[in-house]
Amino acid sequence: MLITTVTDPSDRRVRTLTGKEIELDIEADYKVSKIKERVEEKEGIPPAQQRLIYGGKQMADDKTAAEYQLEGGATLHLVLALRGGRV
């Protein structure tokens, strides 16, 4: 999934790996955990299964959008972290 700017600086677009897009309103003071909750509200993906990547690095749940300097045009990648196990 990708999160990119729409028209409002606080709006971001989320694109799934299949190409589906959703829009999220992300404020500067939102923690990454809050962004994951918003993705869950829209897509039903539990935050525990989400890994947000920005600038090639995994984002920490306790940091804010401002701490990552997410500005207009920023892109976040959502990778699903599925649990593996014995088959």
PyMOL Python script that loads the backbone (N, CA, C, O; Angstrom):
from pymol import cmd

cmd.read_pdbstr("""\
ATOM      1  N   MET A   1       0.836  -1.169   0.000  1.00  0.00           N
ATOM      2  CA  MET A   1       0.000   0.000   0.000  1.00  0.00           C
ATOM      3  C   MET A   1       0.878   1.229   0.000  1.00  0.00           C
ATOM      4  O   MET A   1       1.986   1.222   0.538  1.00  0.00           O
ATOM      5  N   LEU A   2       0.375   2.275  -0.605  1.00  0.00           N
ATOM      6  CA  LEU A   2       1.101   3.527  -0.633  1.00  0.00           C
ATOM      7  C   LEU A   2       0.233   4.617  -0.051  1.00  0.00           C
ATOM      8  O   LEU A   2      -0.978   4.629  -0.275  1.00  0.00           O
ATOM      9  N   ILE A   3       0.825   5.531   0.690  1.00  0.00           N
ATOM     10  CA  ILE A   3       0.117   6.706   1.168  1.00  0.00           C
ATOM     11  C   ILE A   3       0.792   7.899   0.522  1.00  0.00           C
ATOM     12  O   ILE A   3       1.981   8.134   0.733  1.00  0.00           O
ATOM     13  N   THR A   4       0.032   8.661  -0.271  1.00  0.00           N
ATOM     14  CA  THR A   4       0.589   9.832  -0.921  1.00  0.00           C
ATOM     15  C   THR A   4      -0.369  11.004  -0.777  1.00  0.00           C
ATOM     16  O   THR A   4      -1.536  10.810  -0.437  1.00  0.00           O
ATOM     17  N   THR A   5       0.103  12.200  -1.028  1.00  0.00           N
ATOM     18  CA  THR A   5      -0.714  13.399  -0.898  1.00  0.00           C
ATOM     19  C   THR A   5      -1.830  13.432  -1.922  1.00  0.00           C
ATOM     20  O   THR A   5      -1.661  13.022  -3.070  1.00  0.00           O
ATOM     21  N   VAL A   6      -2.995  13.940  -1.473  1.00  0.00           N
ATOM     22  CA  VAL A   6      -4.094  14.208  -2.394  1.00  0.00           C
ATOM     23  C   VAL A   6      -4.053  15.720  -2.608  1.00  0.00           C
ATOM     24  O   VAL A   6      -3.056  16.222  -3.127  1.00  0.00           O
ATOM     25  N   THR A   7      -5.106  16.476  -2.227  1.00  0.00           N
ATOM     26  CA  THR A   7      -5.088  17.924  -2.408  1.00  0.00           C
ATOM     27  C   THR A   7      -4.784  18.651  -1.113  1.00  0.00           C
ATOM     28  O   THR A   7      -3.981  19.584  -1.109  1.00  0.00           O
ATOM     29  N   ASP A   8      -5.398  18.253  -0.027  1.00  0.00           N
ATOM     30  CA  ASP A   8      -5.157  18.847   1.283  1.00  0.00           C
ATOM     31  C   ASP A   8      -3.863  18.263   1.833  1.00  0.00           C
ATOM     32  O   ASP A   8      -3.631  17.060   1.714  1.00  0.00           O
ATOM     33  N   PRO A   9      -3.005  19.106   2.443  1.00  0.00           N
ATOM     34  CA  PRO A   9      -1.741  18.586   2.971  1.00  0.00           C
ATOM     35  C   PRO A   9      -1.909  17.482   4.011  1.00  0.00           C
ATOM     36  O   PRO A   9      -0.982  16.704   4.238  1.00  0.00           O
ATOM     37  N   SER A  10      -3.092  17.404   4.652  1.00  0.00           N
ATOM     38  CA  SER A  10      -3.297  16.371   5.665  1.00  0.00           C
ATOM     39  C   SER A  10      -3.895  15.098   5.072  1.00  0.00           C
ATOM     40  O   SER A  10      -3.980  14.080   5.758  1.00  0.00           O
ATOM     41  N   ASP A  11      -4.312  15.143   3.803  1.00  0.00           N
ATOM     42  CA  ASP A  11      -4.891  13.970   3.153  1.00  0.00           C
ATOM     43  C   ASP A  11      -3.803  13.140   2.493  1.00  0.00           C
ATOM     44  O   ASP A  11      -2.871  13.674   1.893  1.00  0.00           O
ATOM     45  N   ARG A  12      -3.934  11.841   2.611  1.00  0.00           N
ATOM     46  CA  ARG A  12      -3.012  10.920   1.965  1.00  0.00           C
ATOM     47  C   ARG A  12      -3.842   9.850   1.264  1.00  0.00           C
ATOM     48  O   ARG A  12      -4.965   9.555   1.674  1.00  0.00           O
ATOM     49  N   ARG A  13      -3.290   9.282   0.221  1.00  0.00           N
ATOM     50  CA  ARG A  13      -3.956   8.205  -0.503  1.00  0.00           C
ATOM     51  C   ARG A  13      -3.222   6.918  -0.190  1.00  0.00           C
ATOM     52  O   ARG A  13      -1.991   6.875  -0.209  1.00  0.00           O
ATOM     53  N   VAL A  14      -3.971   5.878   0.094  1.00  0.00           N
ATOM     54  CA  VAL A  14      -3.390   4.563   0.377  1.00  0.00           C
ATOM     55  C   VAL A  14      -3.694   3.663  -0.811  1.00  0.00           C
ATOM     56  O   VAL A  14      -4.849   3.519  -1.212  1.00  0.00           O
ATOM     57  N   ARG A  15      -2.665   3.069  -1.364  1.00  0.00           N
ATOM     58  CA  ARG A  15      -2.849   2.151  -2.489  1.00  0.00           C
ATOM     59  C   ARG A  15      -2.377   0.772  -2.073  1.00  0.00           C
ATOM     60  O   ARG A  15      -1.238   0.602  -1.635  1.00  0.00           O
ATOM     61  N   THR A  16      -3.249  -0.206  -2.209  1.00  0.00           N
ATOM     62  CA  THR A  16      -2.879  -1.575  -1.863  1.00  0.00           C
ATOM     63  C   THR A  16      -1.957  -2.136  -2.933  1.00  0.00           C
ATOM     64  O   THR A  16      -1.801  -1.543  -4.001  1.00  0.00           O
ATOM     65  N   LEU A  17      -1.360  -3.256  -2.651  1.00  0.00           N
ATOM     66  CA  LEU A  17      -0.482  -3.895  -3.623  1.00  0.00           C
ATOM     67  C   LEU A  17      -1.240  -4.328  -4.866  1.00  0.00           C
ATOM     68  O   LEU A  17      -0.643  -4.554  -5.919  1.00  0.00           O
ATOM     69  N   THR A  18      -2.567  -4.445  -4.742  1.00  0.00           N
ATOM     70  CA  THR A  18      -3.386  -4.810  -5.893  1.00  0.00           C
ATOM     71  C   THR A  18      -3.816  -3.588  -6.690  1.00  0.00           C
ATOM     72  O   THR A  18      -4.475  -3.723  -7.721  1.00  0.00           O
ATOM     73  N   GLY A  19      -3.448  -2.386  -6.220  1.00  0.00           N
ATOM     74  CA  GLY A  19      -3.781  -1.165  -6.939  1.00  0.00           C
ATOM     75  C   GLY A  19      -4.980  -0.416  -6.388  1.00  0.00           C
ATOM     76  O   GLY A  19      -5.243   0.706  -6.820  1.00  0.00           O
ATOM     77  N   LYS A  20      -5.713  -0.995  -5.453  1.00  0.00           N
ATOM     78  CA  LYS A  20      -6.851  -0.313  -4.845  1.00  0.00           C
ATOM     79  C   LYS A  20      -6.357   0.888  -4.045  1.00  0.00           C
ATOM     80  O   LYS A  20      -5.337   0.809  -3.361  1.00  0.00           O
ATOM     81  N   GLU A  21      -7.096   2.014  -4.136  1.00  0.00           N
ATOM     82  CA  GLU A  21      -6.690   3.213  -3.414  1.00  0.00           C
ATOM     83  C   GLU A  21      -7.772   3.654  -2.441  1.00  0.00           C
ATOM     84  O   GLU A  21      -8.963   3.595  -2.748  1.00  0.00           O
ATOM     85  N   ILE A  22      -7.346   4.095  -1.264  1.00  0.00           N
ATOM     86  CA  ILE A  22      -8.244   4.698  -0.284  1.00  0.00           C
ATOM     87  C   ILE A  22      -7.588   5.992   0.180  1.00  0.00           C
ATOM     88  O   ILE A  22      -6.378   6.169   0.037  1.00  0.00           O
ATOM     89  N   GLU A  23      -8.397   6.902   0.739  1.00  0.00           N
ATOM     90  CA  GLU A  23      -7.856   8.159   1.229  1.00  0.00           C
ATOM     91  C   GLU A  23      -7.904   8.193   2.743  1.00  0.00           C
ATOM     92  O   GLU A  23      -8.860   7.713   3.352  1.00  0.00           O
ATOM     93  N   LEU A  24      -6.868   8.764   3.354  1.00  0.00           N
ATOM     94  CA  LEU A  24      -6.796   8.932   4.803  1.00  0.00           C
ATOM     95  C   LEU A  24      -6.455  10.375   5.117  1.00  0.00           C
ATOM     96  O   LEU A  24      -5.687  11.008   4.393  1.00  0.00           O
ATOM     97  N   ASP A  25      -7.025  10.897   6.196  1.00  0.00           N
ATOM     98  CA  ASP A  25      -6.645  12.204   6.714  1.00  0.00           C
ATOM     99  C   ASP A  25      -5.607  11.948   7.796  1.00  0.00           C
ATOM    100  O   ASP A  25      -5.920  11.346   8.824  1.00  0.00           O
ATOM    101  N   ILE A  26      -4.384  12.394   7.578  1.00  0.00           N
ATOM    102  CA  ILE A  26      -3.297  12.162   8.532  1.00  0.00           C
ATOM    103  C   ILE A  26      -2.796  13.502   9.036  1.00  0.00           C
ATOM    104  O   ILE A  26      -2.257  14.300   8.270  1.00  0.00           O
ATOM    105  N   GLU A  27      -2.974  13.747  10.320  1.00  0.00           N
ATOM    106  CA  GLU A  27      -2.488  14.979  10.931  1.00  0.00           C
ATOM    107  C   GLU A  27      -1.042  14.786  11.372  1.00  0.00           C
ATOM    108  O   GLU A  27      -0.598  13.659  11.593  1.00  0.00           O
ATOM    109  N   ALA A  28      -0.310  15.889  11.498  1.00  0.00           N
ATOM    110  CA  ALA A  28       1.107  15.846  11.864  1.00  0.00           C
ATOM    111  C   ALA A  28       1.341  15.179  13.214  1.00  0.00           C
ATOM    112  O   ALA A  28       2.379  14.553  13.429  1.00  0.00           O
ATOM    113  N   ASP A  29       0.361  15.315  14.140  1.00  0.00           N
ATOM    114  CA  ASP A  29       0.549  14.756  15.482  1.00  0.00           C
ATOM    115  C   ASP A  29       0.090  13.303  15.598  1.00  0.00           C
ATOM    116  O   ASP A  29       0.170  12.724  16.681  1.00  0.00           O
ATOM    117  N   TYR A  30      -0.387  12.705  14.509  1.00  0.00           N
ATOM    118  CA  TYR A  30      -0.791  11.296  14.539  1.00  0.00           C
ATOM    119  C   TYR A  30       0.445  10.422  14.725  1.00  0.00           C
ATOM    120  O   TYR A  30       1.449  10.574  14.029  1.00  0.00           O
ATOM    121  N   LYS A  31       0.344   9.511  15.672  1.00  0.00           N
ATOM    122  CA  LYS A  31       1.396   8.504  15.813  1.00  0.00           C
ATOM    123  C   LYS A  31       1.189   7.455  14.717  1.00  0.00           C
ATOM    124  O   LYS A  31       0.094   7.309  14.175  1.00  0.00           O
ATOM    125  N   VAL A  32       2.242   6.747  14.411  1.00  0.00           N
ATOM    126  CA  VAL A  32       2.162   5.698  13.395  1.00  0.00           C
ATOM    127  C   VAL A  32       1.091   4.680  13.783  1.00  0.00           C
ATOM    128  O   VAL A  32       0.392   4.157  12.915  1.00  0.00           O
ATOM    129  N   SER A  33       0.958   4.398  15.071  1.00  0.00           N
ATOM    130  CA  SER A  33      -0.076   3.458  15.528  1.00  0.00           C
ATOM    131  C   SER A  33      -1.472   3.958  15.154  1.00  0.00           C
ATOM    132  O   SER A  33      -2.346   3.152  14.835  1.00  0.00           O
ATOM    133  N   LYS A  34      -1.694   5.272  15.189  1.00  0.00           N
ATOM    134  CA  LYS A  34      -2.983   5.862  14.813  1.00  0.00           C
ATOM    135  C   LYS A  34      -3.206   5.719  13.305  1.00  0.00           C
ATOM    136  O   LYS A  34      -4.321   5.441  12.863  1.00  0.00           O
ATOM    137  N   ILE A  35      -2.153   5.910  12.526  1.00  0.00           N
ATOM    138  CA  ILE A  35      -2.272   5.736  11.076  1.00  0.00           C
ATOM    139  C   ILE A  35      -2.670   4.294  10.760  1.00  0.00           C
ATOM    140  O   ILE A  35      -3.507   4.049   9.891  1.00  0.00           O
ATOM    141  N   LYS A  36      -2.066   3.349  11.470  1.00  0.00           N
ATOM    142  CA  LYS A  36      -2.412   1.935  11.278  1.00  0.00           C
ATOM    143  C   LYS A  36      -3.866   1.671  11.655  1.00  0.00           C
ATOM    144  O   LYS A  36      -4.538   0.874  11.001  1.00  0.00           O
ATOM    145  N   GLU A  37      -4.361   2.333  12.706  1.00  0.00           N
ATOM    146  CA  GLU A  37      -5.764   2.186  13.095  1.00  0.00           C
ATOM    147  C   GLU A  37      -6.682   2.700  11.994  1.00  0.00           C
ATOM    148  O   GLU A  37      -7.726   2.106  11.723  1.00  0.00           O
ATOM    149  N   ARG A  38      -6.295   3.802  11.361  1.00  0.00           N
ATOM    150  CA  ARG A  38      -7.092   4.364  10.269  1.00  0.00           C
ATOM    151  C   ARG A  38      -7.127   3.405   9.077  1.00  0.00           C
ATOM    152  O   ARG A  38      -8.162   3.251   8.430  1.00  0.00           O
ATOM    153  N   VAL A  39      -5.996   2.765   8.793  1.00  0.00           N
ATOM    154  CA  VAL A  39      -5.956   1.773   7.717  1.00  0.00           C
ATOM    155  C   VAL A  39      -6.878   0.607   8.071  1.00  0.00           C
ATOM    156  O   VAL A  39      -7.586   0.090   7.206  1.00  0.00           O
ATOM    157  N   GLU A  40      -6.873   0.190   9.345  1.00  0.00           N
ATOM    158  CA  GLU A  40      -7.757  -0.899   9.771  1.00  0.00           C
ATOM    159  C   GLU A  40      -9.219  -0.514   9.588  1.00  0.00           C
ATOM    160  O   GLU A  40     -10.019  -1.330   9.131  1.00  0.00           O
ATOM    161  N   GLU A  41      -9.582   0.724   9.939  1.00  0.00           N
ATOM    162  CA  GLU A  41     -10.964   1.188   9.778  1.00  0.00           C
ATOM    163  C   GLU A  41     -11.414   1.093   8.322  1.00  0.00           C
ATOM    164  O   GLU A  41     -12.555   0.724   8.040  1.00  0.00           O
ATOM    165  N   LYS A  42     -10.521   1.424   7.413  1.00  0.00           N
ATOM    166  CA  LYS A  42     -10.866   1.440   5.985  1.00  0.00           C
ATOM    167  C   LYS A  42     -10.763   0.071   5.320  1.00  0.00           C
ATOM    168  O   LYS A  42     -11.579  -0.272   4.465  1.00  0.00           O
ATOM    169  N   GLU A  43      -9.758  -0.709   5.714  1.00  0.00           N
ATOM    170  CA  GLU A  43      -9.452  -1.952   5.006  1.00  0.00           C
ATOM    171  C   GLU A  43      -9.626  -3.219   5.827  1.00  0.00           C
ATOM    172  O   GLU A  43      -9.624  -4.316   5.267  1.00  0.00           O
ATOM    173  N   GLY A  44      -9.777  -3.094   7.150  1.00  0.00           N
ATOM    174  CA  GLY A  44      -9.957  -4.267   7.988  1.00  0.00           C
ATOM    175  C   GLY A  44      -8.677  -5.035   8.278  1.00  0.00           C
ATOM    176  O   GLY A  44      -8.729  -6.178   8.732  1.00  0.00           O
ATOM    177  N   ILE A  45      -7.537  -4.424   8.021  1.00  0.00           N
ATOM    178  CA  ILE A  45      -6.252  -5.082   8.286  1.00  0.00           C
ATOM    179  C   ILE A  45      -5.810  -4.717   9.696  1.00  0.00           C
ATOM    180  O   ILE A  45      -5.575  -3.540   9.969  1.00  0.00           O
ATOM    181  N   PRO A  46      -5.689  -5.685  10.602  1.00  0.00           N
ATOM    182  CA  PRO A  46      -5.287  -5.381  11.979  1.00  0.00           C
ATOM    183  C   PRO A  46      -3.916  -4.705  12.029  1.00  0.00           C
ATOM    184  O   PRO A  46      -3.009  -5.096  11.295  1.00  0.00           O
ATOM    185  N   PRO A  47      -3.757  -3.689  12.893  1.00  0.00           N
ATOM    186  CA  PRO A  47      -2.476  -2.995  13.010  1.00  0.00           C
ATOM    187  C   PRO A  47      -1.290  -3.927  13.255  1.00  0.00           C
ATOM    188  O   PRO A  47      -0.183  -3.652  12.793  1.00  0.00           O
ATOM    189  N   ALA A  48      -1.511  -5.019  13.974  1.00  0.00           N
ATOM    190  CA  ALA A  48      -0.420  -5.957  14.265  1.00  0.00           C
ATOM    191  C   ALA A  48       0.129  -6.606  12.995  1.00  0.00           C
ATOM    192  O   ALA A  48       1.259  -7.094  12.982  1.00  0.00           O
ATOM    193  N   GLN A  49      -0.675  -6.611  11.924  1.00  0.00           N
ATOM    194  CA  GLN A  49      -0.237  -7.212  10.664  1.00  0.00           C
ATOM    195  C   GLN A  49       0.333  -6.181   9.692  1.00  0.00           C
ATOM    196  O   GLN A  49       0.764  -6.528   8.592  1.00  0.00           O
ATOM    197  N   GLN A  50       0.333  -4.906  10.105  1.00  0.00           N
ATOM    198  CA  GLN A  50       0.803  -3.838   9.227  1.00  0.00           C
ATOM    199  C   GLN A  50       2.230  -3.422   9.559  1.00  0.00           C
ATOM    200  O   GLN A  50       2.605  -3.321  10.727  1.00  0.00           O
ATOM    201  N   ARG A  51       3.008  -3.186   8.529  1.00  0.00           N
ATOM    202  CA  ARG A  51       4.337  -2.602   8.671  1.00  0.00           C
ATOM    203  C   ARG A  51       4.385  -1.427   7.708  1.00  0.00           C
ATOM    204  O   ARG A  51       4.299  -1.614   6.494  1.00  0.00           O
ATOM    205  N   LEU A  52       4.521  -0.216   8.241  1.00  0.00           N
ATOM    206  CA  LEU A  52       4.617   0.966   7.392  1.00  0.00           C
ATOM    207  C   LEU A  52       6.087   1.294   7.163  1.00  0.00           C
ATOM    208  O   LEU A  52       6.886   1.335   8.099  1.00  0.00           O
ATOM    209  N   ILE A  53       6.420   1.523   5.916  1.00  0.00           N
ATOM    210  CA  ILE A  53       7.793   1.801   5.518  1.00  0.00           C
ATOM    211  C   ILE A  53       7.844   3.206   4.921  1.00  0.00           C
ATOM    212  O   ILE A  53       7.015   3.563   4.084  1.00  0.00           O
ATOM    213  N   TYR A  54       8.829   4.005   5.359  1.00  0.00           N
ATOM    214  CA  TYR A  54       9.042   5.336   4.793  1.00  0.00           C
ATOM    215  C   TYR A  54      10.541   5.559   4.640  1.00  0.00           C
ATOM    216  O   TYR A  54      11.309   5.333   5.575  1.00  0.00           O
ATOM    217  N   GLY A  55      10.943   5.991   3.485  1.00  0.00           N
ATOM    218  CA  GLY A  55      12.365   6.205   3.240  1.00  0.00           C
ATOM    219  C   GLY A  55      13.180   4.933   3.363  1.00  0.00           C
ATOM    220  O   GLY A  55      14.359   4.975   3.713  1.00  0.00           O
ATOM    221  N   GLY A  56      12.547   3.790   3.073  1.00  0.00           N
ATOM    222  CA  GLY A  56      13.247   2.518   3.131  1.00  0.00           C
ATOM    223  C   GLY A  56      13.388   1.929   4.520  1.00  0.00           C
ATOM    224  O   GLY A  56      14.039   0.899   4.694  1.00  0.00           O
ATOM    225  N   LYS A  57      12.775   2.580   5.527  1.00  0.00           N
ATOM    226  CA  LYS A  57      12.879   2.089   6.905  1.00  0.00           C
ATOM    227  C   LYS A  57      11.499   1.888   7.511  1.00  0.00           C
ATOM    228  O   LYS A  57      10.559   2.625   7.215  1.00  0.00           O
ATOM    229  N   GLN A  58      11.397   0.869   8.372  1.00  0.00           N
ATOM    230  CA  GLN A  58      10.139   0.615   9.055  1.00  0.00           C
ATOM    231  C   GLN A  58       9.869   1.726  10.059  1.00  0.00           C
ATOM    232  O   GLN A  58      10.762   2.135  10.801  1.00  0.00           O
ATOM    233  N   MET A  59       8.634   2.212  10.077  1.00  0.00           N
ATOM    234  CA  MET A  59       8.241   3.288  10.980  1.00  0.00           C
ATOM    235  C   MET A  59       7.855   2.713  12.339  1.00  0.00           C
ATOM    236  O   MET A  59       7.176   1.689  12.418  1.00  0.00           O
ATOM    237  N   ALA A  60       8.288   3.375  13.398  1.00  0.00           N
ATOM    238  CA  ALA A  60       7.990   2.940  14.768  1.00  0.00           C
ATOM    239  C   ALA A  60       6.616   3.445  15.180  1.00  0.00           C
ATOM    240  O   ALA A  60       6.273   4.600  14.928  1.00  0.00           O
ATOM    241  N   ASP A  61       5.827   2.575  15.818  1.00  0.00           N
ATOM    242  CA  ASP A  61       4.463   2.909  16.216  1.00  0.00           C
ATOM    243  C   ASP A  61       4.368   4.127  17.123  1.00  0.00           C
ATOM    244  O   ASP A  61       3.359   4.832  17.092  1.00  0.00           O
ATOM    245  N   ASP A  62       5.388   4.393  17.926  1.00  0.00           N
ATOM    246  CA  ASP A  62       5.305   5.478  18.905  1.00  0.00           C
ATOM    247  C   ASP A  62       5.783   6.830  18.366  1.00  0.00           C
ATOM    248  O   ASP A  62       5.783   7.817  19.101  1.00  0.00           O
ATOM    249  N   LYS A  63       6.185   6.887  17.109  1.00  0.00           N
ATOM    250  CA  LYS A  63       6.609   8.161  16.516  1.00  0.00           C
ATOM    251  C   LYS A  63       5.454   8.788  15.743  1.00  0.00           C
ATOM    252  O   LYS A  63       4.525   8.101  15.320  1.00  0.00           O
ATOM    253  N   THR A  64       5.532  10.118  15.566  1.00  0.00           N
ATOM    254  CA  THR A  64       4.464  10.836  14.873  1.00  0.00           C
ATOM    255  C   THR A  64       4.802  11.058  13.403  1.00  0.00           C
ATOM    256  O   THR A  64       5.944  10.899  12.970  1.00  0.00           O
ATOM    257  N   ALA A  65       3.767  11.430  12.653  1.00  0.00           N
ATOM    258  CA  ALA A  65       3.968  11.774  11.245  1.00  0.00           C
ATOM    259  C   ALA A  65       4.955  12.928  11.128  1.00  0.00           C
ATOM    260  O   ALA A  65       5.780  12.948  10.214  1.00  0.00           O
ATOM    261  N   ALA A  66       4.878  13.893  12.050  1.00  0.00           N
ATOM    262  CA  ALA A  66       5.791  15.042  12.031  1.00  0.00           C
ATOM    263  C   ALA A  66       7.237  14.610  12.261  1.00  0.00           C
ATOM    264  O   ALA A  66       8.153  15.152  11.643  1.00  0.00           O
ATOM    265  N   GLU A  67       7.444  13.645  13.141  1.00  0.00           N
ATOM    266  CA  GLU A  67       8.805  13.174  13.407  1.00  0.00           C
ATOM    267  C   GLU A  67       9.437  12.546  12.164  1.00  0.00           C
ATOM    268  O   GLU A  67      10.657  12.566  11.996  1.00  0.00           O
ATOM    269  N   TYR A  68       8.594  11.992  11.301  1.00  0.00           N
ATOM    270  CA  TYR A  68       9.093  11.428  10.046  1.00  0.00           C
ATOM    271  C   TYR A  68       9.085  12.466   8.928  1.00  0.00           C
ATOM    272  O   TYR A  68       9.439  12.164   7.788  1.00  0.00           O
ATOM    273  N   GLN A  69       8.677  13.688   9.260  1.00  0.00           N
ATOM    274  CA  GLN A  69       8.617  14.794   8.305  1.00  0.00           C
ATOM    275  C   GLN A  69       7.799  14.428   7.076  1.00  0.00           C
ATOM    276  O   GLN A  69       8.212  14.662   5.940  1.00  0.00           O
ATOM    277  N   LEU A  70       6.614  13.840   7.332  1.00  0.00           N
ATOM    278  CA  LEU A  70       5.726  13.478   6.234  1.00  0.00           C
ATOM    279  C   LEU A  70       5.073  14.747   5.714  1.00  0.00           C
ATOM    280  O   LEU A  70       4.221  15.332   6.383  1.00  0.00           O
ATOM    281  N   GLU A  71       5.462  15.163   4.544  1.00  0.00           N
ATOM    282  CA  GLU A  71       4.930  16.365   3.924  1.00  0.00           C
ATOM    283  C   GLU A  71       4.133  15.967   2.699  1.00  0.00           C
ATOM    284  O   GLU A  71       4.044  14.791   2.346  1.00  0.00           O
ATOM    285  N   GLY A  72       3.556  16.971   2.058  1.00  0.00           N
ATOM    286  CA  GLY A  72       2.834  16.719   0.823  1.00  0.00           C
ATOM    287  C   GLY A  72       3.718  15.980  -0.160  1.00  0.00           C
ATOM    288  O   GLY A  72       4.865  16.369  -0.382  1.00  0.00           O
ATOM    289  N   GLY A  73       3.201  14.929  -0.742  1.00  0.00           N
ATOM    290  CA  GLY A  73       3.968  14.139  -1.691  1.00  0.00           C
ATOM    291  C   GLY A  73       4.704  12.967  -1.071  1.00  0.00           C
ATOM    292  O   GLY A  73       5.286  12.153  -1.788  1.00  0.00           O
ATOM    293  N   ALA A  74       4.687  12.866   0.260  1.00  0.00           N
ATOM    294  CA  ALA A  74       5.345  11.736   0.929  1.00  0.00           C
ATOM    295  C   ALA A  74       4.629  10.435   0.573  1.00  0.00           C
ATOM    296  O   ALA A  74       3.414  10.420   0.376  1.00  0.00           O
ATOM    297  N   THR A  75       5.379   9.364   0.493  1.00  0.00           N
ATOM    298  CA  THR A  75       4.816   8.052   0.172  1.00  0.00           C
ATOM    299  C   THR A  75       5.191   7.058   1.258  1.00  0.00           C
ATOM    300  O   THR A  75       6.362   6.887   1.596  1.00  0.00           O
ATOM    301  N   LEU A  76       4.168   6.407   1.796  1.00  0.00           N
ATOM    302  CA  LEU A  76       4.365   5.327   2.767  1.00  0.00           C
ATOM    303  C   LEU A  76       4.015   4.016   2.088  1.00  0.00           C
ATOM    304  O   LEU A  76       3.067   3.950   1.304  1.00  0.00           O
ATOM    305  N   HIS A  77       4.764   2.991   2.382  1.00  0.00           N
ATOM    306  CA  HIS A  77       4.477   1.660   1.851  1.00  0.00           C
ATOM    307  C   HIS A  77       3.960   0.801   2.993  1.00  0.00           C
ATOM    308  O   HIS A  77       4.551   0.765   4.072  1.00  0.00           O
ATOM    309  N   LEU A  78       2.867   0.118   2.752  1.00  0.00           N
ATOM    310  CA  LEU A  78       2.320  -0.799   3.747  1.00  0.00           C
ATOM    311  C   LEU A  78       2.630  -2.221   3.325  1.00  0.00           C
ATOM    312  O   LEU A  78       2.246  -2.664   2.243  1.00  0.00           O
ATOM    313  N   VAL A  79       3.329  -2.926   4.192  1.00  0.00           N
ATOM    314  CA  VAL A  79       3.667  -4.328   3.963  1.00  0.00           C
ATOM    315  C   VAL A  79       2.931  -5.137   5.014  1.00  0.00           C
ATOM    316  O   VAL A  79       2.921  -4.769   6.189  1.00  0.00           O
ATOM    317  N   LEU A  80       2.323  -6.221   4.608  1.00  0.00           N
ATOM    318  CA  LEU A  80       1.630  -7.075   5.562  1.00  0.00           C
ATOM    319  C   LEU A  80       2.619  -8.042   6.196  1.00  0.00           C
ATOM    320  O   LEU A  80       3.389  -8.712   5.509  1.00  0.00           O
ATOM    321  N   ALA A  81       2.578  -8.097   7.506  1.00  0.00           N
ATOM    322  CA  ALA A  81       3.445  -8.999   8.264  1.00  0.00           C
ATOM    323  C   ALA A  81       2.593 -10.163   8.733  1.00  0.00           C
ATOM    324  O   ALA A  81       1.985 -10.113   9.802  1.00  0.00           O
ATOM    325  N   LEU A  82       2.556 -11.195   7.937  1.00  0.00           N
ATOM    326  CA  LEU A  82       1.744 -12.360   8.270  1.00  0.00           C
ATOM    327  C   LEU A  82       2.575 -13.331   9.083  1.00  0.00           C
ATOM    328  O   LEU A  82       3.759 -13.538   8.819  1.00  0.00           O
ATOM    329  N   ARG A  83       1.935 -13.917  10.069  1.00  0.00           N
ATOM    330  CA  ARG A  83       2.641 -14.871  10.924  1.00  0.00           C
ATOM    331  C   ARG A  83       2.832 -16.184  10.192  1.00  0.00           C
ATOM    332  O   ARG A  83       1.916 -16.705   9.555  1.00  0.00           O
ATOM    333  N   GLY A  84       4.030 -16.697  10.298  1.00  0.00           N
ATOM    334  CA  GLY A  84       4.315 -17.997   9.708  1.00  0.00           C
ATOM    335  C   GLY A  84       4.256 -19.072  10.780  1.00  0.00           C
ATOM    336  O   GLY A  84       4.214 -18.765  11.972  1.00  0.00           O
ATOM    337  N   GLY A  85       4.253 -20.267  10.380  1.00  0.00           N
ATOM    338  CA  GLY A  85       4.223 -21.359  11.339  1.00  0.00           C
ATOM    339  C   GLY A  85       4.529 -22.664  10.646  1.00  0.00           C
ATOM    340  O   GLY A  85       4.816 -22.706   9.450  1.00  0.00           O
ATOM    341  N   ARG A  86       4.463 -23.706  11.407  1.00  0.00           N
ATOM    342  CA  ARG A  86       4.715 -25.027  10.828  1.00  0.00           C
ATOM    343  C   ARG A  86       3.549 -25.431   9.958  1.00  0.00           C
ATOM    344  O   ARG A  86       2.396 -25.096  10.228  1.00  0.00           O
ATOM    345  N   VAL A  87       3.869 -26.145   8.928  1.00  0.00           N
ATOM    346  CA  VAL A  87       2.839 -26.611   8.001  1.00  0.00           C
ATOM    347  C   VAL A  87       2.558 -28.059   8.264  1.00  0.00           C
ATOM    348  O   VAL A  87       1.717 -28.656   7.592  1.00  0.00           O
TER     349      VAL A  87
END
""", "prot")
cmd.dss("prot")
cmd.show_as("cartoon", "prot")
cmd.util.cbc("prot")
cmd.orient("prot")
